[in-house]
Amino acid sequence: MTTTDQRVEDAADNRQDLAGRIAGEDPSLIKARANGDAPTNHQPGRSNAWLVVGVALAVGILLAKWIERRGHGRSGD
């Protein structure tokens, strides 16, 4: 194997080992957070993820429409 192939194999082995260790751990903090018994580290004043996604989608659509309208009079066809 070349050194690049060996590095890829080593990285894959490391990720597999990490996944095995994580899967073997007791996810008690996750369970406690799901039940509302542990803090989620949510800081007041932070943006709602869905709001950010919605605004980004709206801006993307408006930008695409603006680009499309600007391009109609400039085609050489």
C-alpha positions as CSV (number, residue, x, y, z in Angstrom):
1,M,0.0,0.0,0.0
2,T,1.1,3.5,-0.6
3,T,1.5,5.9,2.3
4,T,-1.7,7.7,1.4
5,D,-3.6,4.4,1.4
6,Q,-2.1,3.5,4.7
7,R,-3.1,6.9,6.2
8,V,-6.7,6.4,5.0
9,E,-6.8,2.9,6.5
10,D,-5.3,4.2,9.8
11,A,-7.9,7.0,9.9
12,A,-10.7,4.6,9.2
13,D,-9.5,2.2,12.0
14,N,-9.2,5.1,14.4
15,R,-12.8,6.2,13.6
16,Q,-14.0,2.7,14.0
17,D,-12.3,2.4,17.4
18,L,-13.8,5.7,18.5
19,A,-17.3,4.7,17.4
20,G,-17.0,1.4,19.3
21,R,-16.0,3.3,22.5
22,I,-18.8,5.8,22.1
23,A,-21.4,3.1,21.5
24,G,-20.2,1.2,24.6
25,E,-20.6,4.2,26.9
26,D,-23.8,4.7,29.0
27,P,-25.5,7.8,27.5
28,S,-26.9,8.9,30.9
29,L,-26.5,12.6,30.2
30,I,-28.4,12.3,27.0
31,K,-31.2,10.4,28.8
32,A,-31.2,13.0,31.5
33,R,-31.4,15.9,29.1
34,A,-34.2,14.1,27.1
35,N,-36.2,13.8,30.4
36,G,-35.5,17.4,31.3
37,D,-33.4,16.5,34.3
38,A,-30.1,18.0,33.1
39,P,-29.3,21.4,31.6
40,T,-29.0,21.6,27.8
41,N,-26.5,24.6,27.9
42,H,-29.0,26.7,26.0
43,Q,-28.1,30.3,26.4
44,P,-30.8,32.9,26.4
45,G,-30.7,35.3,23.4
46,R,-29.3,32.7,20.9
47,S,-31.1,32.5,17.6
48,N,-33.5,29.8,16.9
49,A,-32.0,27.4,14.3
50,W,-35.3,27.2,12.3
51,L,-35.4,31.0,12.1
52,V,-31.9,31.1,10.8
53,V,-32.7,28.4,8.2
54,G,-35.9,30.2,7.1
55,V,-34.2,33.6,6.7
56,A,-31.4,31.9,4.7
57,L,-33.9,30.2,2.5
58,A,-35.8,33.4,1.8
59,V,-32.6,35.4,1.0
60,G,-31.5,32.6,-1.3
61,I,-34.8,32.6,-3.2
62,L,-34.8,36.4,-3.5
63,L,-31.2,36.4,-4.7
64,A,-31.9,33.7,-7.3
65,K,-34.9,35.6,-8.6
66,W,-32.9,38.8,-8.8
67,I,-30.1,37.1,-10.7
68,E,-32.5,35.5,-13.0
69,R,-34.2,38.8,-13.9
70,R,-30.9,40.5,-14.5
71,G,-29.8,37.8,-16.9
72,H,-32.9,37.9,-19.2
73,G,-31.9,40.9,-21.2
74,R,-28.3,39.9,-21.5
75,S,-28.4,36.5,-23.2
76,G,-26.7,36.3,-26.6
77,D,-29.1,33.7,-28.0
